Amino acid sequence: MASIGKHVLMMNNKRTVPLLGLGTWQSSPGEVKQATKVALECGYRHIDTAQAYGNEAEIGDAIQEFLQATKTPRDELFITTKLAMPFMGADTVKPACQNSLKKLKLDVIDLFLIHTPLGMKYMGLDKPWAIGPDGKVQFEAHDLVACWKAMEKLVDEGLVRSIGVSNFNSEQITRILKNCRIKPVTNQVECHAYFPQEELSSFLKEKDMLLTAYAPFASPGRPKAIRKPDEGTPLLEHPVIADLAKKYKKTPAQILLRNLIQRGMVVIPKSTNPTRIQQNAQVFDFELSETDQTAIAGLKNGKRLFDGSSYGANTHPENPFVVPF
């Protein structure tokens, strides 16, 4: 499976990004290092993490051990991390990036994203979530354009190769595009068969930006605190997906990943299970028919799973979820 990393998409800065990456949100300490090593060993070349995940250091250890053991050139890997919400002030972007570089044990980050437009209060570089004495999130609106200009300087200084956003809506992206020197290369958002992001996908294509899909299986393992009533049949168990898995002799997860890949998206499925990590990579040896893609499109229910409501995002002036896309 050494060729997984050769399946790439071109970004608007003429750099490439591997189509398939390992997602690491909720990959717990002690698990994420092994998961990263397994992924790299079976051919993944794209690892996605974030300051807010608290696992950059362990991922950095795994990367270094892999590079040293296999003599793989560093430039064959594509490492993504994200600027945490309290670090969005123009003067804290660079120190936060340098902190990530230190933890990841890298000289340069391949892709650095603003994690979300939902800025929080700065409480120190060791606190990627701003939680007050009352246990509630301490929000603080940051100027997204000023934050973006600080991100551009990271490219100028060679600390990062590409920059982008995550969880931004079309209006916020338009604001960035009107004021940027360097265009965002991607917007990383929730995207799966139940919530296929068709309008946002079209908007991003028009702006020459990629969509990176997180939660491609509708995040079956996410915490109870962010689950919602009446979510219906788990996506991986939906009869349409089950039937297609039988038809193509693939797993339901492989069907869902292939669906998004054929829609022209980067996908970052999360797993710490070695078997599933390997299975998730086996999506480049088959193609879904147009009829079957249409059948999957018919599963759309328009229900967003990640809207920040569990931690009060609806009170934030930059809440990205107040517009349809």
C-alpha positions in Angstrom: 0.0 0.0 0.0 3.0 2.3 -0.4 1.3 4.2 -3.1 -1.5 5.8 -1.0 0.4 9.0 -0.6 0.7 9.3 -4.4 -3.0 10.0 -4.7 -3.0 13.8 -4.4 -4.9 17.0 -5.2 -3.3 20.2 -6.4 -3.9 23.2 -4.1 -4.2 26.8 -5.4 -0.5 27.5 -4.4 0.6 24.7 -6.8 1.5 22.4 -3.9 -0.1 19.0 -3.5 -2.0 17.4 -0.6 -2.5 13.6 -0.3 -6.2 12.8 -0.8 -6.4 10.5 2.3 -5.1 11.5 5.7 -5.3 10.1 9.2 -7.6 12.1 11.5 -6.5 12.2 15.1 -9.3 14.1 17.0 -10.1 12.2 20.2 -7.2 9.8 19.7 -6.2 9.5 23.3 -2.7 9.7 24.7 -1.0 6.3 24.5 -3.1 5.5 21.4 -2.3 8.2 18.9 1.4 7.5 18.6 0.8 3.9 17.7 -2.0 4.9 15.3 0.2 7.4 13.6 3.0 4.8 13.2 0.6 2.2 11.8 -0.8 4.7 9.3 2.7 5.8 8.2 3.9 2.2 7.9 0.9 1.2 5.7 1.4 4.1 3.3 -0.4 7.1 4.7 1.6 10.3 4.1 -0.9 12.8 5.5 -1.5 13.2 9.2 -4.0 15.7 10.6 -3.8 17.1 14.1 -4.5 20.3 16.0 -3.3 22.3 19.0 -6.7 21.8 20.7 -6.4 18.0 20.4 -3.4 17.9 22.9 -1.6 15.2 20.9 0.9 17.0 18.8 3.9 15.8 20.9 3.0 12.2 20.6 2.4 12.5 16.9 5.8 14.2 16.6 7.5 11.3 18.3 5.8 8.9 15.9 6.8 10.9 12.9 10.5 11.1 14.0 10.7 7.4 14.8 9.2 6.5 11.4 11.5 8.9 9.5 14.6 7.6 11.3 13.6 3.9 11.0 12.7 4.0 7.3 14.9 6.8 6.0 11.8 8.3 4.4 12.5 11.8 3.2 10.6 14.4 5.4 9.2 16.0 2.3 7.2 12.9 1.5 5.0 13.5 4.5 2.2 16.1 4.8 1.5 17.3 8.3 -1.5 19.4 9.1 -2.2 21.2 12.4 -4.5 24.0 13.5 -4.3 27.2 15.3 -6.3 26.9 18.6 -9.1 29.4 19.3 -7.4 31.4 22.1 -4.3 32.0 19.9 -6.1 34.0 17.2 -4.8 37.4 18.2 -2.3 38.8 15.6 0.5 38.7 18.2 -0.1 35.1 19.4 -0.3 33.3 16.0 3.4 33.0 15.5 4.3 31.9 19.1 1.5 29.3 18.8 2.8 28.0 15.5 6.4 27.8 16.9 4.9 25.8 19.8 3.4 23.3 17.4 6.7 23.0 15.5 8.4 22.2 18.7 5.9 19.6 19.7 5.8 18.0 16.3 9.6 18.1 16.1 9.4 19.7 12.6 11.2 22.6 10.9 8.1 23.4 8.8 4.3 22.6 8.9 2.9 21.6 5.6 -0.6 23.0 6.3 -1.6 25.3 9.1 -5.3 26.0 9.5 -7.3 28.5 11.6 -9.2 25.8 13.6 -12.5 27.8 13.8 -13.6 31.4 13.6 -14.9 31.0 17.2 -12.1 32.9 19.0 -11.5 32.5 22.7 -9.7 34.4 25.4 -5.9 34.0 25.6 -4.8 32.3 28.9 -1.3 31.1 28.0 0.3 29.0 25.3 -0.3 25.9 27.4 -4.1 26.4 27.3 -5.5 25.7 23.8 -9.0 25.9 25.3 -10.0 28.9 27.4 -12.0 27.5 30.3 -13.0 29.9 33.1 -13.3 29.2 36.8 -17.0 28.5 36.3 -16.1 25.7 33.8 -17.5 27.6 30.8 -15.7 28.5 27.6 -14.3 32.1 27.7 -15.1 33.5 24.2 -13.4 36.5 22.7 -14.0 37.7 19.2 -10.8 38.1 17.2 -10.4 40.0 13.9 -10.4 37.2 11.3 -8.6 39.3 8.7 -5.9 40.4 11.2 -5.5 36.7 12.2 -5.2 35.7 8.5 -2.5 38.4 7.9 -0.5 36.9 10.8 -0.9 33.5 9.1 0.4 34.9 5.9 3.6 36.0 7.7 4.2 32.4 8.7 4.4 31.5 5.1 6.7 34.4 4.4 9.0 33.3 7.2 9.1 29.7 6.1 7.4 28.3 9.2 4.5 26.8 7.2 4.1 25.9 3.6 0.3 26.3 3.1 -2.4 28.0 5.1 -6.2 27.5 5.3 -9.2 27.6 7.5 -11.6 25.2 9.2 -15.3 25.5 10.1 -15.6 28.8 8.2 -18.7 29.7 6.3 -18.8 31.2 2.9 -19.3 34.8 4.2 -16.2 34.5 6.4 -14.1 33.0 3.6 -15.2 35.9 1.3 -14.1 38.4 3.9 -10.6 36.7 3.9 -10.4 36.5 0.1 -11.2 40.3 -0.2 -8.3 41.1 2.1 -5.6 38.4 1.6 -2.2 38.2 -0.1 -2.2 34.4 0.1 -5.4 32.6 -0.5 -6.6 29.8 1.8 -5.9 26.5 0.2 -8.7 24.6 1.9 -11.6 24.8 4.3 -11.8 21.7 6.6 -15.4 21.0 7.6 -17.8 18.3 8.6 -18.8 16.5 5.5 -20.5 13.1 5.1 -23.4 11.4 3.3 -26.0 12.8 5.8 -24.5 16.3 5.5 -22.8 16.5 2.1 -22.0 20.2 2.0 -23.1 20.6 -1.6 -23.5 24.4 -1.5 -20.2 25.0 0.3 -18.4 22.5 -2.0 -19.6 24.4 -5.1 -18.6 27.7 -3.5 -15.1 26.5 -2.7 -14.6 25.1 -6.2 -15.6 28.5 -7.6 -12.9 30.1 -5.3 -10.3 27.5 -6.2 -10.2 26.1 -2.7 -10.3 22.5 -1.7 -12.8 21.0 0.8 -11.3 18.7 3.4 -13.9 16.4 4.9 -13.8 15.6 8.6 -16.2 13.1 10.2 -16.7 11.2 6.9 -18.6 8.5 8.8 -20.7 11.0 10.8 -18.4 10.6 13.8 -20.0 7.5 15.5 -17.5 7.8 18.4 -18.0 11.5 19.3 -18.8 12.3 22.9 -22.3 12.1 24.3 -22.2 15.8 25.1 -22.3 16.7 21.4 -24.8 14.1 20.3 -28.3 15.1 19.4 -31.7 13.4 19.9 -33.2 11.7 16.9 -30.0 11.3 14.9 -31.5 8.2 13.2 -29.6 5.2 11.8 -25.8 5.4 12.2 -24.4 6.2 8.8 -22.1 3.2 8.7 -25.2 1.0 9.3 -27.5 2.6 6.7 -29.1 -0.1 4.4 -28.0 1.8 1.3 -24.4 1.9 2.4 -24.6 -1.8 3.5 -25.9 -2.9 0.1 -23.2 -1.0 -1.7 -20.6 -2.5 0.5 -21.8 -6.0 -0.5 -22.0 -5.0 -4.2 -18.4 -3.7 -4.3 -17.0 -6.2 -1.7 -15.9 -3.3 0.4 -16.5 -2.1 4.0 -19.2 0.5 4.6 -16.4 2.9 5.6 -14.6 2.4 2.3 -17.8 3.1 0.4 -18.3 6.4 2.3 -14.7 7.5 1.8 -14.8 6.6 -1.9 -17.9 8.7 -2.2 -16.2 11.8 -0.9 -13.0 11.2 -2.9 -14.9 11.0 -6.1 -16.5 14.3 -5.2 -13.0 15.8 -5.3 -12.4 16.1 -1.6 -9.6 15.4 0.8 -10.7 13.0 3.5 -9.3 12.5 7.0 -11.0 9.5 8.7 -10.1 9.1 12.3 -9.2 5.7 13.8 -6.8 4.1 16.3 -7.7 0.6 15.2 -4.8 -0.8 13.1 -7.1 -3.0 11.0 -9.5 -0.1 10.2 -6.6 2.3 9.5 -5.4 -0.2 6.9 -8.9 -0.8 5.5 -9.6 2.9 5.2 -6.6 3.2 2.9 -7.9 0.6 0.5 -10.1 3.1 -1.5 -8.1 3.6 -4.6 -8.8 0.3 -6.3 -12.5 0.7 -7.2 -14.9 3.4 -8.3 -18.5 4.0 -7.5 -20.9 4.3 -10.4 -22.7 7.5 -11.1 -26.0 5.7 -10.1 -24.5 4.7 -6.8 -23.1 8.1 -6.1 -26.6 9.5 -6.7 -28.0 6.9 -4.3 -25.6 8.1 -1.6 -26.5 11.7 -2.3 -30.1 10.7 -1.5 -29.2 10.0 2.1 -28.8 13.8 2.8 -30.8 14.9 5.9 -29.3 18.3 6.3 -28.5 17.7 10.0 -25.2 19.2 11.1 -23.6 17.2 13.9 -20.9 19.7 14.9 -22.3 23.2 15.5 -20.6 24.2 18.7 -23.8 24.5 20.6 -22.5 22.2 23.4 -20.0 24.9 24.4 -22.0 28.0 23.6 -21.0 28.8 20.0 -24.4 30.3 19.3 -23.5 33.3 21.5 -20.3 34.1 19.6 -20.4 37.0 17.1 -18.4 34.9 14.6 -20.6 31.8 14.9 -20.1 30.3 11.5 -23.3 28.1 11.6 -25.8 30.9 11.4 -25.8 30.8 7.6 -26.7 27.8 5.4 -23.1 27.4 4.2 
